[in-house]
Amino acid sequence: MSHIWSRIPRYIRYIFMQTLYLFGFLVVFRLIFFFFFFSSTIRESGIIAKAWYLGLKFDMRLALIIMIPVALIAVVARDRLFGTGALRRINFWYFFIIYLLLTLFYVIDLGHYSYLGIRLEPSVTRFLASGERATNARMMWESYPVVWGLLGMVVLMTFIRFSYRSIYRRYAGKEGTPVRPWGYAGWVVLMVVLFGAGIYGNFAYFPLRWSQAMFTRDNAVTSLALNPVLHFAANFNLQADTFDEAATRKYYPYIAGYLGVEQPDAKTLKFSRSVPGDASKPKQNIIIVMMESVGASMTSMFGNPMQATPNLQQLADQGVLYENFYVPAMSTARTVFGVTTGLPDVVRVKTASRNPAIVDQRVVMDQFEGYEKYYLLGGNTNWANIRAVFTNNVEGLQIFEEGYFKAPKADVWGVADYDLITEADEIFKKAHDSKKPFVAFLQTADNHEPYTTTSGAGDFKKLTSREIDARQLKASGFVNIDQFNALRYLDYNIGHLMKLAKQSGYLDNTIFVFFGDHSARLDAYQFMPIPEFEMATYVTHVPCIVYNPRTLAPQRVQRAGSLLDVYPTVAGMVGMPYTNYTLGRDLTDTTGAAQRFAFIQYVRGGGTYMGAINGQYLYEVDSKTGHTGLYDLKADALKNVAQQNPGLARDMDNLTRGFYESARYLMFNNKK
């Protein structure tokens, strides 16, 4: 065998060894992902093995593509590859740059997966937006071991540099093998065939495609089967966001009927609905609390075994809990835009709040006549250009942000939630004592990396790994104990808010709305009634509690609700007349309750989906392929039953696409 190997021209052997080493480098990162980041409910060894098989083929494809320039130089220069300083330097610099870029990409990809549970995609560029880079960089600094990571990368690059140089010097030190022209041609043809076959990657009439990695509905399995670099390149899309007026008109009758538009007109695309006031209802205060990274499955109300949210549980028991409440997407910026405007953020790459052409909107919050209007955030509202969403659309809004509060900053996200709530209470009490009703949007942030917690009033204590059941923690879906403690801390602060409201006298005269902006990234869990982890819809399923001890009786509501519905709901509860120009509905309006759905967007298995969901059905559309599915959540939630229910599938397809096209249109055509 060694005799045959030695008869191969050394420049061919060199290409083979460098390719093999590069492939091994990629496999090492795949092993890191598998052992430290992979979490799935699927345990069948055959499925995991198939994901590995596909992933290794993608890794080989990437290695071969990267090696093409070096291979071309080698077959042209032949033994001269090892005889000139210029070609040696080209070799060394090329490999150094390639390995450095790959290392950076894989490290970022693993961090992205740890944070969001999906492979790196082009939308990550939103974190590089002007005015946000410093904040996001600080978040990374406080959340991750950046120094140790950089040191590790330096050590890795030192070893890699030594290795690829050693491979070069090994073959540079060998004697060249004389090859006749026909022999040279044969070796070149063989190398081209091997490279072509490896890049083609399939024993079939079509090449290896990213869609083959999506052979299950499990996001983790798909992520294991993909190569993150090739996945990123395949999804790179710089197409500008716009709207399709023809498509909006096509689906307008369905969405207009669903919303109850008065005098619908497909020519003018009228979406507005006027709601008269009700003077008999008390003008109560409104405090809307957005809870950072709180999914339904994380909370006590939905049966999470760790029972981390006793205060929220108490509010749910004494108030109104919407059990099928959804946000349109897994993104804080998208959630803030959606709740404020009543439009799901459906932009492709960044977020609507970062687009100057979109932030100008007619919103319900602006129509609270006679109310003080507050937005409170422990950090800076320049984040994601959120300031423009509020100040551009809500007249008379008072913003309380970083720089206003007396408490010191706790981390990159500003003052701690405990301090934010403590000082917010002073603002609420002052308005209450002055007999001025107010509507306030209070945004928490500590349930987010770096998971900063304080002792609060001195009685909050982080639990250690010795004080909890590790198996129960894993079964609950929490990624680690820091994530669990951060949720406990958020719940503690919700309890703190309610104590202050009672002490300050505005509890009984205030409607409180608590909702999660999206779920945190979780590990696999199976305790929910439907397999929402496998469906990947768990990221948009959040708790929503409406609480007022004076006017609301305890209730658990099954009908679907959406983030878009928050302001129309509270406006109706206080009898405020308003015109709704967008896509939200009053949650208390039971007209057509059985037909209520929430529009959602989510990522599963590398694919991006939009859908309509309620307690009974999920209808989804693959945004890339156009493939659709209808799932009965009361039966087998993973089985497509569209063929058995063609009428329902057609109606839900029209509604889903109607929501999407209407949102695209209104983002650009709902200006004041």
C-alpha positions as CSV (number, residue, x, y, z in Angstrom):
1,M,0.0,0.0,0.0
2,S,2.8,2.4,0.9
3,H,4.5,1.6,-2.4
4,I,1.4,2.6,-4.3
5,W,1.0,5.8,-2.3
6,S,4.7,6.7,-2.9
7,R,4.1,6.4,-6.7
8,I,1.5,9.1,-6.6
9,P,2.9,12.5,-7.5
10,R,3.8,14.4,-4.3
11,Y,1.7,17.4,-5.2
12,I,-1.4,15.2,-5.6
13,R,-0.6,13.6,-2.2
14,Y,-0.1,17.0,-0.8
15,I,-3.6,18.1,-1.9
16,F,-5.1,14.9,-0.5
17,M,-3.5,15.4,2.9
18,Q,-4.4,19.1,3.2
19,T,-7.9,18.3,2.2
20,L,-8.1,15.5,4.8
21,Y,-6.7,17.8,7.5
22,L,-9.2,20.5,6.6
23,F,-12.0,18.0,6.7
24,G,-10.8,16.8,10.1
25,F,-10.9,20.4,11.4
26,L,-14.5,20.8,10.3
27,V,-15.4,17.5,12.0
28,V,-13.9,18.6,15.3
29,F,-16.4,21.5,15.4
30,R,-19.2,19.1,14.5
31,L,-18.1,17.0,17.5
32,I,-18.1,20.1,19.7
33,F,-21.6,20.9,18.6
34,F,-22.8,17.3,19.1
35,F,-21.4,16.9,22.6
36,F,-22.0,20.4,24.1
37,F,-24.9,22.0,22.2
38,F,-27.1,19.2,20.7
39,S,-30.3,18.6,22.5
40,S,-33.2,16.6,21.0
41,T,-36.2,14.5,22.0
42,I,-35.2,12.1,19.2
43,R,-33.2,9.2,20.6
44,E,-33.2,6.7,17.6
45,S,-29.6,5.9,16.7
46,G,-30.5,5.5,13.1
47,I,-31.8,9.1,12.8
48,I,-28.8,10.5,14.6
49,A,-26.5,8.4,12.4
50,K,-28.2,9.8,9.3
51,A,-27.7,13.3,10.5
52,W,-24.0,12.6,11.0
53,Y,-23.7,11.0,7.6
54,L,-25.3,14.0,5.9
55,G,-23.3,16.5,8.0
56,L,-20.0,14.8,7.1
57,K,-20.9,15.0,3.4
58,F,-21.6,18.7,3.8
59,D,-18.3,19.1,5.6
60,M,-16.5,17.3,2.8
61,R,-18.1,19.5,0.2
62,L,-17.0,22.6,2.0
63,A,-13.4,21.2,2.4
64,L,-13.2,20.4,-1.3
65,I,-14.6,23.8,-2.3
66,I,-12.0,25.5,-0.2
67,M,-9.2,23.4,-1.6
68,I,-10.0,24.1,-5.3
69,P,-7.6,27.2,-5.5
70,V,-4.7,25.2,-4.0
71,A,-5.5,22.2,-6.2
72,L,-5.4,24.4,-9.3
73,I,-2.1,25.9,-8.4
74,A,-0.7,22.4,-7.6
75,V,-1.7,20.8,-10.9
76,V,-0.3,23.7,-12.9
77,A,2.9,24.2,-11.0
78,R,3.4,20.5,-10.2
79,D,6.7,19.9,-8.4
80,R,7.4,23.7,-8.7
81,L,4.8,24.1,-5.9
82,F,7.6,23.1,-3.5
83,G,10.4,24.9,-5.2
84,T,9.6,28.6,-5.1
85,G,9.2,31.0,-2.2
86,A,6.3,32.8,-3.8
87,L,4.1,29.7,-4.1
88,R,5.0,28.6,-0.5
89,R,3.9,32.0,0.8
90,I,0.7,31.9,-1.2
91,N,0.0,28.5,0.3
92,F,0.7,29.5,3.9
93,W,-1.2,32.8,3.7
94,Y,-4.2,31.2,2.0
95,F,-4.5,28.5,4.7
96,F,-4.0,31.0,7.5
97,I,-6.8,33.2,6.3
98,I,-9.1,30.3,5.6
99,Y,-8.6,28.7,9.0
100,L,-8.9,32.0,10.8
101,L,-12.2,32.8,9.1
102,L,-13.5,29.3,9.7
103,T,-12.6,29.5,13.3
104,L,-14.3,32.8,13.8
105,F,-17.4,31.7,11.9
106,Y,-17.8,28.4,13.9
107,V,-17.3,30.2,17.2
108,I,-20.0,32.8,16.3
109,D,-22.2,30.0,15.0
110,L,-22.0,28.0,18.2
111,G,-22.7,31.2,20.3
112,H,-25.7,32.0,18.0
113,Y,-27.0,28.5,18.5
114,S,-26.5,28.6,22.2
115,Y,-28.5,31.9,22.2
116,L,-31.3,31.3,19.7
117,G,-31.2,27.5,19.1
118,I,-30.7,27.9,15.4
119,R,-27.6,27.9,13.1
120,L,-26.1,31.2,12.1
121,E,-28.1,33.0,9.4
122,P,-27.8,36.3,7.5
123,S,-30.2,38.1,9.8
124,V,-27.4,38.1,12.4
125,T,-26.3,41.3,10.6
126,R,-29.0,43.1,12.6
127,F,-26.7,43.0,15.6
128,L,-24.1,45.1,13.6
129,A,-26.5,48.0,13.0
130,S,-25.2,51.5,13.6
131,G,-25.6,52.6,17.1
132,E,-26.1,49.0,18.4
133,R,-22.7,47.5,17.9
134,A,-21.3,48.7,21.2
135,T,-24.3,47.5,23.2
136,N,-24.3,44.0,21.5
137,A,-20.5,43.8,22.0
138,R,-20.9,44.6,25.7
139,M,-23.6,42.0,26.0
140,M,-21.2,39.4,24.5
141,W,-18.5,40.5,26.9
142,E,-20.7,40.1,29.9
143,S,-22.4,36.9,28.8
144,Y,-19.5,34.8,27.4
145,P,-15.9,34.1,28.4
146,V,-14.6,36.3,25.6
147,V,-11.0,36.6,26.9
148,W,-10.7,32.8,27.4
149,G,-12.3,32.3,24.0
150,L,-9.8,34.6,22.3
151,L,-6.9,32.9,24.0
152,G,-8.3,29.5,23.0
153,M,-8.5,30.7,19.4
154,V,-4.9,31.9,19.5
155,V,-3.8,28.5,20.8
156,L,-5.9,26.8,18.1
157,M,-4.6,29.0,15.3
158,T,-1.0,28.4,16.5
159,F,-1.5,24.7,16.4
160,I,-3.3,24.8,13.0
161,R,-0.6,27.0,11.5
162,F,2.1,24.6,12.7
163,S,0.1,21.6,11.2
164,Y,-0.6,22.9,7.7
165,R,3.0,24.2,7.4
166,S,4.3,20.8,8.6
167,I,2.2,19.0,5.9
168,Y,3.8,21.3,3.3
169,R,7.3,20.8,4.5
170,R,6.8,17.1,4.7
171,Y,6.1,16.9,1.0
172,A,8.6,19.6,0.0
173,G,11.3,17.4,1.5
174,K,10.3,14.4,-0.6
175,E,11.7,13.5,-4.0
176,G,9.5,14.4,-7.0
177,T,8.1,11.4,-8.9
178,P,8.6,11.5,-12.7
179,V,5.3,11.2,-14.4
180,R,4.7,10.8,-18.1
181,P,2.2,13.1,-19.9
182,W,-0.5,10.4,-20.0
183,G,0.1,9.6,-16.3
184,Y,-0.1,13.3,-15.4
185,A,-3.4,13.6,-17.3
186,G,-4.7,10.6,-15.5
187,W,-4.0,11.9,-12.1
188,V,-5.5,15.3,-12.9
189,V,-8.7,13.6,-14.3
190,L,-8.9,11.4,-11.2
191,M,-8.5,14.4,-8.9
192,V,-11.2,16.3,-10.8
193,V,-13.5,13.3,-10.6
194,L,-12.9,12.9,-6.9
195,F,-13.4,16.6,-6.2
196,G,-16.5,16.7,-8.4
197,A,-18.0,13.6,-6.7
198,G,-17.3,14.9,-3.2
199,I,-18.9,18.3,-4.0
200,Y,-21.8,16.6,-5.8
201,G,-22.3,14.5,-2.6
202,N,-25.0,12.2,-3.7
203,F,-25.5,8.8,-5.3
204,A,-28.4,10.1,-7.2
205,Y,-29.5,12.2,-10.2
206,F,-29.4,15.4,-8.1
207,P,-26.6,16.8,-5.9
208,L,-26.6,17.0,-2.2
209,R,-29.0,19.7,-1.1
210,W,-29.7,21.5,2.1
211,S,-33.3,20.2,2.1
212,Q,-32.0,16.6,2.6
213,A,-30.9,17.7,6.1
214,M,-34.6,18.4,7.0
215,F,-35.6,14.7,7.0
216,T,-37.2,15.2,10.5
217,R,-39.1,18.0,12.1
218,D,-36.5,18.2,14.8
219,N,-34.5,21.5,14.7
220,A,-31.5,20.0,16.6
221,V,-31.2,17.0,14.2
222,T,-31.4,19.3,11.2
223,S,-28.8,21.5,12.7
224,L,-26.5,18.5,13.2
225,A,-27.0,17.5,9.6
226,L,-26.2,20.9,8.1
227,N,-22.8,22.6,7.7
228,P,-23.2,26.1,9.1
229,V,-21.0,27.8,6.5
230,L,-22.9,26.3,3.6
231,H,-26.2,26.9,5.3
232,F,-25.3,30.6,5.8
233,A,-24.3,30.9,2.2
234,A,-27.4,29.2,0.9
235,N,-29.6,31.6,2.9
236,F,-27.8,34.8,2.2
237,N,-30.4,37.2,0.8
238,L,-29.9,40.9,0.4
239,Q,-33.3,41.5,-1.3
240,A,-34.9,44.7,0.0
241,D,-38.1,44.5,2.0
242,T,-41.2,45.6,0.1
243,F,-44.8,44.7,-0.4
244,D,-46.9,43.1,-3.1
245,E,-50.0,45.1,-3.7
246,A,-51.5,42.5,-6.0
247,A,-51.0,39.7,-3.5
248,T,-52.5,42.0,-0.8
249,R,-55.6,42.5,-2.9
250,K,-55.9,38.8,-3.6
251,Y,-56.1,37.9,0.1
252,Y,-57.8,41.1,1.3
253,P,-61.3,39.6,1.3
254,Y,-60.2,36.8,3.7
255,I,-58.3,39.1,6.1
256,A,-61.0,41.8,6.0
257,G,-63.7,39.3,6.9
258,Y,-61.5,37.9,9.7
259,L,-60.9,41.3,11.2
260,G,-64.5,42.5,10.7
261,V,-63.5,45.5,8.6
262,E,-66.3,48.0,8.2
263,Q,-67.3,48.4,4.5
264,P,-64.3,46.4,3.1
265,D,-62.9,47.8,-0.1
266,A,-60.3,45.8,-2.0
267,K,-59.6,48.8,-4.2
268,T,-58.6,51.2,-1.4
269,L,-57.4,48.3,0.8
270,K,-59.2,49.6,3.8
271,F,-58.4,47.9,7.1
272,S,-59.7,50.4,9.7
273,R,-62.3,49.5,12.3
274,S,-63.7,52.2,14.6
275,V,-64.6,51.2,18.1
276,P,-66.9,53.6,20.1
277,G,-66.1,54.6,23.6
278,D,-68.0,53.4,26.7
279,A,-68.3,56.1,29.3
280,S,-69.7,53.6,31.9
281,K,-66.3,51.9,32.2
282,P,-63.8,53.4,34.8
283,K,-60.7,55.1,33.4
284,Q,-58.3,52.8,35.0
285,N,-54.5,53.0,34.7
286,I,-52.8,50.4,32.4
287,I,-49.4,48.9,33.0
288,I,-48.2,46.6,30.3
289,V,-45.2,44.5,31.4
290,M,-43.1,42.9,28.7
291,M,-41.2,40.0,30.3
292,E,-37.9,39.3,28.6
293,S,-37.5,35.7,27.2
294,V,-40.4,34.1,29.0
295,G,-42.1,31.3,27.0
296,A,-45.2,29.5,28.2
297,S,-43.4,26.2,28.8
298,M,-40.9,27.8,31.1
299,T,-43.6,28.9,33.6
300,S,-45.4,27.3,36.5
301,M,-48.8,28.0,34.9
302,F,-48.1,25.6,32.1
303,G,-46.8,22.7,34.3
304,N,-43.0,23.2,34.1
305,P,-41.6,20.8,36.7
306,M,-39.2,23.4,38.1
307,Q,-42.1,25.7,39.2
308,A,-39.9,28.8,38.8
309,T,-42.8,31.4,38.7
310,P,-45.0,31.3,41.8
311,N,-45.8,35.0,41.6
312,L,-47.0,34.7,38.0
313,Q,-48.9,31.6,39.0
314,Q,-50.7,33.6,41.7
315,L,-51.6,36.3,39.2
316,A,-52.9,33.8,36.7
317,D,-55.0,32.1,39.4
318,Q,-56.5,35.4,40.4
319,G,-56.7,37.0,36.9
320,V,-57.3,36.0,33.3
321,L,-54.7,33.7,31.7
322,Y,-54.7,33.3,28.0
323,E,-53.4,29.8,27.4
324,N,-53.0,30.0,23.6
325,F,-51.3,33.4,23.3
326,Y,-48.5,33.9,20.7
327,V,-46.0,36.5,19.6
328,P,-45.3,36.7,15.8
329,A,-41.6,35.9,16.0
330,M,-38.7,35.1,18.3
331,S,-37.2,38.6,18.6
332,T,-37.5,41.3,21.3
333,A,-37.3,44.1,18.7
334,R,-40.0,42.4,16.6
335,T,-42.2,42.0,19.7
336,V,-41.9,45.7,20.7
337,F,-42.7,46.7,17.2
338,G,-45.6,44.3,17.0
339,V,-47.3,45.1,20.3
340,T,-47.0,48.9,19.6
341,T,-48.2,48.9,16.0
342,G,-50.5,45.9,15.8
343,L,-48.4,44.5,12.9
344,P,-46.3,41.4,12.9
345,D,-42.8,42.2,11.9
346,V,-42.3,40.2,8.7
347,V,-39.1,41.9,7.3
348,R,-36.6,39.4,6.0
349,V,-33.2,40.2,7.3
350,K,-33.2,42.9,10.0
351,T,-36.2,44.2,11.9
352,A,-39.0,46.7,11.1
353,S,-37.8,49.1,13.8
354,R,-34.5,49.4,12.0
355,N,-36.1,50.5,8.7
356,P,-36.8,54.3,8.5
357,A,-39.5,53.7,5.9
358,I,-41.5,51.5,8.3
359,V,-41.4,53.1,11.7
360,D,-44.1,55.8,11.0
361,Q,-47.4,54.1,12.0
362,R,-50.9,54.9,13.2
363,V,-51.1,53.1,16.6
364,V,-53.8,52.6,19.3
365,M,-51.5,53.8,22.1
366,D,-51.5,57.2,20.6
367,Q,-55.3,57.5,20.9
368,F,-55.5,57.3,24.7
369,E,-56.9,60.8,25.2
370,G,-56.5,62.2,28.7
371,Y,-53.9,59.6,29.6
372,E,-50.3,60.1,30.6
373,K,-48.2,57.8,28.4
374,Y,-45.0,56.2,29.6
375,Y,-42.3,53.9,28.2
376,L,-39.9,52.6,30.8
377,L,-36.7,50.7,30.0
378,G,-33.6,50.1,32.2
379,G,-31.3,50.5,29.2
380,N,-31.2,52.8,26.2
381,T,-34.0,53.2,23.7
382,N,-31.6,53.6,20.8
383,W,-31.4,49.9,21.0
384,A,-32.8,48.5,17.7
385,N,-34.0,52.0,16.9
386,I,-36.9,51.3,19.3
387,R,-37.0,55.0,20.3
388,A,-38.4,55.9,16.8
389,V,-41.2,53.3,17.1
390,F,-42.5,55.2,20.2
391,T,-41.6,58.8,19.8
392,N,-42.6,58.9,16.1
393,N,-46.0,57.4,16.8
394,V,-47.2,58.3,20.3
395,E,-47.7,62.0,20.9
396,G,-46.8,63.2,24.4
397,L,-45.0,60.0,25.3
398,Q,-42.6,60.3,28.2
399,I,-39.6,58.0,28.0
400,F,-37.7,56.9,31.2
401,E,-34.5,55.2,30.3
402,E,-30.8,54.8,31.1
403,G,-29.6,58.1,32.6
404,Y,-32.9,58.9,34.3
405,F,-32.7,56.3,37.0
406,K,-30.8,56.9,40.3
407,A,-29.7,53.2,40.5
408,P,-26.4,52.3,38.8
409,K,-26.2,50.2,35.7
410,A,-26.1,46.5,36.5
411,D,-25.0,45.3,33.1
412,V,-25.1,46.0,29.4
413,W,-28.9,46.2,29.6
414,G,-28.9,49.1,32.1
415,V,-30.3,49.2,35.6
416,A,-31.4,45.9,37.2
417,D,-35.1,45.0,36.8
418,Y,-35.6,45.3,40.6
419,D,-34.3,48.9,40.5
420,L,-36.3,49.7,37.3
421,I,-39.5,48.6,39.0
422,T,-38.7,50.4,42.2
423,E,-38.2,53.7,40.5
424,A,-41.1,53.0,38.1
425,D,-43.4,52.7,41.1
426,E,-42.5,56.3,42.1
427,I,-43.6,57.5,38.6
428,F,-46.9,55.5,38.8
429,K,-47.6,56.7,42.3
430,K,-47.1,60.3,41.4
431,A,-49.5,60.0,38.5
432,H,-52.0,58.2,40.7
433,D,-51.8,60.7,43.5
434,S,-52.3,63.5,40.9
435,K,-55.5,61.7,39.6
436,K,-53.9,61.4,36.2
437,P,-54.7,58.0,34.5
438,F,-51.7,56.6,32.7
439,V,-50.8,53.9,30.2
440,A,-47.3,52.5,30.7
441,F,-45.2,50.0,28.8
442,L,-42.6,48.6,31.2
443,Q,-39.9,46.5,29.5
444,T,-37.8,44.1,31.6
445,A,-34.4,42.8,30.5
446,D,-32.6,40.7,33.1
447,N,-33.9,37.4,32.0
448,H,-31.4,37.5,29.2
449,E,-27.7,36.8,29.0
450,P,-25.6,37.7,31.0
451,Y,-28.5,36.7,33.4
452,T,-27.6,39.4,36.0
453,T,-29.5,39.1,39.3
454,T,-29.4,41.1,42.4
455,S,-30.5,40.3,46.0
456,G,-33.5,42.6,45.4
457,A,-34.8,43.7,48.8
458,G,-32.2,41.3,50.3
459,D,-34.4,38.2,50.1
460,F,-33.7,36.9,46.6
461,K,-31.2,34.1,46.6
462,K,-29.8,32.2,43.6
463,L,-30.1,28.5,43.9
464,T,-27.0,26.3,43.3
465,S,-26.7,23.0,41.5
466,R,-26.7,21.3,44.9
467,E,-30.1,22.7,45.8
468,I,-32.0,21.5,42.7
469,D,-32.7,18.2,41.0
470,A,-30.4,18.1,38.0
471,R,-32.6,15.6,36.2
472,Q,-35.7,17.7,36.8
473,L,-33.9,20.8,35.5
474,K,-33.0,19.0,32.3
475,A,-36.5,17.6,31.8
476,S,-37.9,21.2,32.3
477,G,-36.0,22.4,29.2
478,F,-33.7,24.9,30.9
479,V,-30.3,25.1,29.3
480,N,-28.5,25.7,32.5
481,I,-29.1,26.8,36.1
482,D,-28.3,30.5,35.3
483,Q,-31.2,30.6,32.9
484,F,-33.4,29.0,35.6
485,N,-32.3,31.5,38.3
486,A,-32.8,34.4,35.9
487,L,-36.5,33.4,35.4
488,R,-36.9,33.1,39.2
489,Y,-35.5,36.6,39.5
490,L,-37.9,38.0,36.9
491,D,-40.8,36.3,38.8
492,Y,-39.5,37.8,42.1
493,N,-39.5,41.2,40.5
494,I,-43.1,40.8,39.3
495,G,-44.0,40.1,42.9
496,H,-42.1,43.2,43.9
497,L,-44.1,45.3,41.4
498,M,-47.4,44.0,42.8
499,K,-46.4,44.7,46.4
500,L,-45.4,48.3,45.5
501,A,-48.7,48.8,43.6
502,K,-50.6,47.8,46.6
503,Q,-48.5,49.9,49.0
504,S,-48.8,53.0,46.7
505,G,-52.5,52.7,46.3
506,Y,-52.9,52.1,42.5
507,L,-53.3,48.3,42.5
508,D,-57.1,48.2,42.4
509,N,-57.3,51.0,39.8
510,T,-54.9,49.5,37.4
511,I,-55.2,46.9,34.7
512,F,-52.0,44.9,34.5
513,V,-51.0,43.0,31.4
514,F,-48.0,40.6,31.6
515,F,-46.7,38.8,28.5
516,G,-43.5,37.2,27.4
517,D,-41.7,38.7,24.4
518,H,-40.7,35.3,23.2
519,S,-39.4,32.1,24.7
520,A,-35.8,31.7,25.6
521,R,-33.8,29.0,23.7
522,L,-34.6,25.7,25.5
523,D,-33.4,22.2,25.5
524,A,-35.8,19.4,24.6
525,Y,-38.8,18.9,26.9
526,Q,-41.9,16.7,26.7
527,F,-44.3,17.8,29.5
528,M,-46.5,20.1,27.4
529,P,-49.8,18.9,26.0
530,I,-48.6,19.2,22.4
531,P,-45.0,18.6,21.1
532,E,-44.3,22.3,20.6
533,F,-40.6,21.8,21.0
534,E,-40.5,19.4,18.0
535,M,-42.9,21.7,16.1
536,A,-40.6,24.7,17.0
537,T,-43.6,26.8,17.8
538,Y,-42.6,27.0,21.4
539,V,-40.5,30.1,20.7
540,T,-43.7,32.1,20.0
541,H,-46.0,30.6,22.6
542,V,-45.9,32.9,25.6
543,P,-47.9,33.5,28.8
544,C,-50.3,36.4,28.8
545,I,-52.0,37.4,32.1
546,V,-54.5,40.3,32.4
547,Y,-55.0,41.2,36.1
548,N,-57.2,43.6,38.0
549,P,-58.6,42.6,41.4
550,R,-61.6,45.0,41.1
551,T,-63.0,44.3,37.6
552,L,-61.7,40.9,36.4
553,A,-62.8,37.5,37.7
554,P,-60.4,34.6,37.5
555,Q,-60.6,32.8,34.1
556,R,-58.5,30.6,31.9
557,V,-59.2,31.5,28.2
558,Q,-58.7,28.8,25.5
559,R,-59.3,30.9,22.4
560,A,-56.2,32.1,20.6
561,G,-54.7,35.5,21.3
562,S,-51.9,37.4,19.8
563,L,-49.4,40.1,20.8
564,L,-51.1,42.3,18.2
565,D,-54.3,42.3,20.4
566,V,-52.9,43.9,23.5
567,Y,-53.7,47.6,22.9
568,P,-57.1,47.0,21.3
569,T,-58.0,44.9,24.4
570,V,-56.9,47.4,27.1
571,A,-58.5,50.3,25.1
572,G,-61.8,48.4,25.2
573,M,-61.4,47.6,28.9
574,V,-61.2,51.3,29.8
575,G,-63.9,52.3,27.3
576,M,-61.5,54.3,25.2
577,P,-62.8,55.1,21.7
578,Y,-60.2,54.3,19.0
579,T,-59.7,53.4,15.4
580,N,-57.8,50.2,14.7
581,Y,-55.8,50.5,11.5
582,T,-53.8,47.3,11.7
583,L,-54.3,43.6,12.5
584,G,-55.0,43.2,16.2
585,R,-58.3,42.4,17.8
586,D,-59.9,42.9,21.2
587,L,-59.2,39.7,23.2
588,T,-62.5,40.1,25.1
589,D,-64.5,40.2,21.9
590,T,-65.9,36.7,21.7
591,T,-67.5,37.2,18.2
592,G,-66.2,34.3,16.1
593,A,-64.1,33.1,19.0
594,A,-63.8,29.6,17.6
595,Q,-62.2,31.0,14.5
596,R,-59.5,33.0,16.3
597,F,-55.9,32.4,15.2
598,A,-52.5,33.9,15.8
599,F,-50.0,34.6,13.0
600,I,-46.6,33.2,13.9
601,Q,-43.2,32.8,12.3
602,Y,-40.6,30.3,13.4
603,V,-37.5,28.4,12.3
604,R,-37.4,24.6,12.2
605,G,-34.8,22.4,10.7
606,G,-33.1,25.2,8.9
607,G,-36.4,26.3,7.2
608,T,-38.4,29.4,7.9
609,Y,-42.1,29.0,8.4
610,M,-45.1,31.3,8.8
611,G,-48.4,29.9,10.1
612,A,-51.7,30.4,11.8
613,I,-52.3,28.6,15.1
614,N,-54.9,28.2,17.8
615,G,-55.7,25.6,20.4
616,Q,-56.9,23.1,17.8
617,Y,-54.9,23.6,14.6
618,L,-51.6,24.8,13.2
619,Y,-51.3,25.6,9.5
620,E,-47.9,26.4,8.2
621,V,-46.2,27.5,5.0
622,D,-42.5,26.9,4.3
623,S,-41.3,30.4,3.2
624,K,-38.7,28.9,0.9
625,T,-40.3,25.9,-0.8
626,G,-44.0,26.9,-0.4
627,H,-44.8,23.5,1.0
628,T,-47.8,23.6,3.4
629,G,-49.1,21.5,6.2
630,L,-52.2,21.3,8.5
631,Y,-51.8,19.8,11.9
632,D,-54.5,18.8,14.4
633,L,-53.1,19.7,17.8
634,K,-55.7,17.7,19.6
635,A,-54.7,14.5,17.8
636,D,-51.3,13.7,16.2
637,A,-49.8,17.1,16.2
638,L,-46.9,16.0,13.9
639,K,-49.1,14.5,11.2
640,N,-50.1,16.5,8.2
641,V,-53.9,16.2,7.8
642,A,-54.4,18.7,5.0
643,Q,-55.6,16.1,2.5
644,Q,-58.2,14.9,5.0
645,N,-59.4,18.5,5.6
646,P,-59.1,20.3,2.2
647,G,-61.6,23.0,3.0
648,L,-60.1,23.9,6.4
649,A,-56.6,23.8,4.8
650,R,-57.7,26.2,2.0
651,D,-59.3,28.6,4.5
652,M,-56.3,28.6,6.8
653,D,-53.9,29.0,3.8
654,N,-55.8,32.1,2.7
655,L,-55.8,33.5,6.3
656,T,-52.1,32.8,6.8
657,R,-51.1,34.4,3.5
658,G,-53.5,37.2,4.1
659,F,-51.9,38.0,7.4
660,Y,-48.4,38.0,5.8
661,E,-49.3,40.1,2.7
662,S,-51.4,42.5,4.7
663,A,-48.6,43.0,7.2
664,R,-46.1,43.7,4.4
665,Y,-48.5,46.2,2.8
666,L,-49.4,48.0,6.0
667,M,-45.9,48.4,7.2
668,F,-45.4,50.8,4.3
669,N,-48.9,52.1,4.0
670,N,-50.2,52.9,7.5
671,K,-48.5,56.2,7.9
672,K,-50.1,59.0,9.8
